[in-house]
Amino acid sequence: MNNLSLKQNALPLITLVIICFMYFGPVTRTIFENIIISIIIIIANYIEYKGKPFSALGFYRNRFTVKNIFVFAPLVAFGLFVFYVFVIVPGIEMLTGVPIDYSSMGQLKGNLLTTISWVLIVWITAAFGEEIIFRGYFMRQFVKFFGESKISLLINILIFSSFFGYMHMQQGITGQIVAGSTGALLSLIFYLRKYDLWFNVMVHGFFNTLGLLSFYYGLA
């Protein structure tokens, strides 16, 4: 573990307690939960990193380019979606013997206004919210404390992709494993892209958009 100041040690622990309380405490869960947690994380990072909370998460200005955001990220999202549809989902459904519970998505079929509203919501709460929480904060804090050796990286991805999968409990056990597996791939992308959170946000957002469109057109 690196030599860290009291603030660098205590503040992440306090933030983690608040996040766990938000997720598991007696607080009614809403679609705004990830937004609130993201704001808490930004404030915590503002204090810890002396007024530079966004670069600490991986929002680098020099990575926000047209090529990265609107060419490479959509291509990676499409490849991830194809792998998700034809490998991850059928493989895990075969393993568990239980299909993913997509019942909550039935309302999207043929309903353009609802689908558009869902797209906007998932971009804010999932693409930005989940990436800030699970990749930008949790993964980077783990690296700060334990480094990025191969074993540390493996443990890092296993812990937070499992947590990520658990938080998708509304999709049943198969959905949780699928989400955890997808989260692990997103974590790996984050590492391989040298912690470029803009890229991960866009991959996550385009990936979810493809999923919602498949429900809209009745393909899932």
C-alpha positions as CSV (number, residue, x, y, z in Angstrom):
1,M,0.0,0.0,0.0
2,N,1.3,3.5,-0.8
3,N,2.1,6.1,1.8
4,L,-1.2,8.1,1.9
5,S,-2.3,11.0,4.0
6,L,-5.0,10.8,6.6
7,K,-7.4,12.5,4.2
8,Q,-6.6,10.1,1.4
9,N,-7.3,7.2,3.7
10,A,-10.3,8.4,5.6
11,L,-12.3,10.2,2.9
12,P,-12.7,7.2,0.6
13,L,-13.8,5.1,3.6
14,I,-16.4,7.7,4.6
15,T,-17.6,7.9,1.0
16,L,-17.9,4.1,0.8
17,V,-20.0,4.1,4.0
18,I,-22.3,6.7,2.5
19,I,-22.6,4.8,-0.8
20,C,-23.4,1.6,1.0
21,F,-26.0,3.4,3.1
22,M,-27.6,4.8,-0.1
23,Y,-27.7,1.3,-1.7
24,F,-28.5,-0.9,1.3
25,G,-29.8,1.4,4.0
26,P,-33.4,2.3,4.8
27,V,-33.5,4.8,1.9
28,T,-36.1,4.2,-0.8
29,R,-34.3,3.4,-4.0
30,T,-35.1,5.7,-7.0
31,I,-33.8,6.2,-10.5
32,F,-32.0,9.3,-9.1
33,E,-29.9,7.2,-6.7
34,N,-26.8,6.9,-8.9
35,I,-27.0,10.6,-9.7
36,I,-26.9,11.5,-6.0
37,I,-24.1,9.1,-5.3
38,S,-22.1,10.5,-8.3
39,I,-22.5,14.0,-6.9
40,I,-21.3,12.7,-3.5
41,I,-18.2,11.1,-5.2
42,I,-17.4,14.3,-7.1
43,I,-17.6,16.3,-3.9
44,A,-15.3,13.8,-2.1
45,N,-12.9,13.9,-5.0
46,Y,-12.9,17.7,-5.0
47,I,-11.8,17.6,-1.4
48,E,-9.3,14.8,-1.8
49,Y,-7.7,16.0,-5.1
50,K,-7.6,19.7,-4.4
51,G,-10.3,20.9,-6.7
52,K,-9.7,18.5,-9.6
53,P,-12.5,15.9,-9.1
54,F,-13.1,15.0,-12.7
55,S,-9.6,14.2,-13.8
56,A,-9.3,12.0,-10.7
57,L,-12.2,10.0,-12.1
58,G,-10.7,9.7,-15.6
59,F,-12.5,12.5,-17.4
60,Y,-9.4,13.7,-19.3
61,R,-9.8,16.7,-21.6
62,N,-7.3,15.4,-24.1
63,R,-9.3,12.1,-24.5
64,F,-12.5,13.9,-25.3
65,T,-12.1,13.8,-29.1
66,V,-14.5,13.1,-31.9
67,K,-12.6,10.0,-33.0
68,N,-12.7,8.5,-29.5
69,I,-16.3,9.5,-28.6
70,F,-18.1,9.1,-31.8
71,V,-16.1,6.5,-33.7
72,F,-14.1,4.1,-31.5
73,A,-16.6,4.1,-28.6
74,P,-19.6,3.2,-30.7
75,L,-17.6,0.5,-32.5
76,V,-16.5,-1.1,-29.2
77,A,-20.1,-0.8,-27.9
78,F,-21.4,-2.6,-30.9
79,G,-18.8,-5.4,-30.6
80,L,-19.6,-5.7,-26.9
81,F,-23.3,-5.8,-27.7
82,V,-22.9,-8.6,-30.2
83,F,-20.7,-10.6,-27.8
84,Y,-23.4,-10.0,-25.1
85,V,-26.3,-11.2,-27.3
86,F,-24.6,-14.2,-28.8
87,V,-22.2,-15.4,-26.2
88,I,-22.7,-13.9,-22.7
89,V,-26.5,-14.2,-22.4
90,P,-27.0,-17.6,-24.0
91,G,-23.9,-19.0,-22.2
92,I,-25.0,-17.9,-18.7
93,E,-28.7,-18.9,-19.4
94,M,-27.5,-22.3,-20.3
95,L,-25.4,-22.4,-17.1
96,T,-28.1,-21.3,-14.8
97,G,-31.1,-22.8,-16.6
98,V,-33.0,-19.6,-15.9
99,P,-33.7,-16.8,-18.5
100,I,-33.0,-13.2,-17.7
101,D,-36.1,-11.4,-16.4
102,Y,-36.7,-8.7,-18.9
103,S,-40.4,-8.3,-18.0
104,S,-39.9,-4.6,-17.0
105,M,-38.8,-3.9,-20.6
106,G,-42.0,-5.0,-22.2
107,Q,-43.5,-1.5,-22.0
108,L,-40.8,-0.3,-24.6
109,K,-42.0,-2.4,-27.5
110,G,-43.4,-0.1,-30.1
111,N,-43.6,2.8,-27.7
112,L,-41.3,5.5,-29.0
113,L,-41.8,8.2,-26.3
114,T,-41.2,5.7,-23.5
115,T,-38.1,4.4,-25.3
116,I,-36.7,7.8,-25.8
117,S,-37.3,8.7,-22.1
118,W,-35.6,5.4,-21.1
119,V,-32.6,6.2,-23.3
120,L,-32.2,9.6,-21.6
121,I,-32.5,8.0,-18.2
122,V,-30.0,5.2,-18.8
123,W,-27.5,7.6,-20.3
124,I,-27.6,9.7,-17.1
125,T,-28.0,7.0,-14.4
126,A,-26.2,4.1,-16.0
127,A,-23.7,5.4,-18.6
128,F,-22.6,8.4,-16.4
129,G,-23.8,7.3,-13.0
130,E,-22.6,3.7,-13.0
131,E,-19.3,4.4,-14.7
132,I,-18.5,7.2,-12.3
133,I,-19.3,5.0,-9.3
134,F,-17.9,1.6,-10.4
135,R,-15.1,2.4,-12.7
136,G,-14.1,6.0,-12.1
137,Y,-14.3,5.9,-8.3
138,F,-14.2,2.3,-7.0
139,M,-11.6,1.0,-9.5
140,R,-9.4,4.0,-9.2
141,Q,-9.5,4.1,-5.4
142,F,-8.6,0.4,-5.3
143,V,-5.6,1.2,-7.6
144,K,-4.6,4.0,-5.3
145,F,-4.6,1.7,-2.3
146,F,-3.3,-1.6,-3.8
147,G,-1.6,-0.7,-7.0
148,E,-2.2,-2.3,-10.4
149,S,-0.2,-5.5,-10.4
150,K,-1.9,-8.4,-12.3
151,I,-3.3,-9.9,-9.1
152,S,-4.5,-6.5,-7.8
153,L,-6.2,-5.9,-11.1
154,L,-7.9,-9.3,-11.1
155,I,-9.2,-8.7,-7.5
156,N,-10.2,-5.2,-8.4
157,I,-12.3,-6.4,-11.4
158,L,-13.7,-9.4,-9.5
159,I,-14.9,-7.3,-6.5
160,F,-16.5,-4.4,-8.3
161,S,-17.9,-6.4,-11.3
162,S,-19.6,-8.7,-8.7
163,F,-20.9,-5.7,-6.9
164,F,-22.1,-4.2,-10.2
165,G,-23.9,-7.5,-11.0
166,Y,-25.5,-7.7,-7.6
167,M,-27.0,-4.3,-8.1
168,H,-29.0,-5.6,-11.1
169,M,-31.0,-7.9,-8.9
170,Q,-34.3,-6.9,-10.7
171,Q,-33.1,-9.1,-13.6
172,G,-32.9,-12.3,-11.5
173,I,-29.8,-14.4,-10.8
174,T,-29.0,-14.9,-14.5
175,G,-29.3,-11.1,-15.1
176,Q,-27.0,-10.4,-12.2
177,I,-24.3,-12.8,-13.5
178,V,-24.7,-11.4,-17.0
179,A,-24.4,-7.8,-15.7
180,G,-21.4,-8.8,-13.6
181,S,-19.7,-10.3,-16.6
182,T,-20.5,-7.3,-18.7
183,G,-19.2,-5.1,-15.9
184,A,-16.0,-7.1,-15.9
185,L,-15.5,-6.4,-19.6
186,L,-16.2,-2.7,-19.0
187,S,-13.6,-2.7,-16.2
188,L,-11.1,-4.3,-18.5
189,I,-11.8,-1.7,-21.2
190,F,-11.3,1.0,-18.6
191,Y,-7.9,-0.4,-17.6
192,L,-6.8,-1.0,-21.2
193,R,-7.8,2.5,-22.1
194,K,-5.6,3.8,-19.3
195,Y,-8.6,4.9,-17.1
196,D,-10.3,7.0,-19.8
197,L,-13.7,7.4,-18.3
198,W,-15.1,9.4,-21.2
199,F,-14.6,6.4,-23.4
200,N,-16.2,4.0,-20.9
201,V,-19.2,6.3,-20.5
202,M,-19.8,6.4,-24.2
203,V,-19.3,2.6,-24.6
204,H,-21.8,2.0,-21.8
205,G,-24.3,4.5,-23.2
206,F,-24.2,3.2,-26.7
207,F,-24.4,-0.4,-25.5
208,N,-27.5,0.4,-23.4
209,T,-29.0,2.3,-26.3
210,L,-28.7,-0.7,-28.6
211,G,-30.3,-2.8,-25.9
212,L,-33.3,-0.5,-25.5
213,L,-33.7,-0.2,-29.3
214,S,-33.8,-4.0,-29.5
215,F,-36.7,-4.0,-27.0
216,Y,-38.5,-1.2,-28.9
217,Y,-38.3,-3.2,-32.1
218,G,-39.3,-6.4,-30.3
219,L,-36.0,-8.2,-31.0
220,A,-35.4,-9.2,-27.4
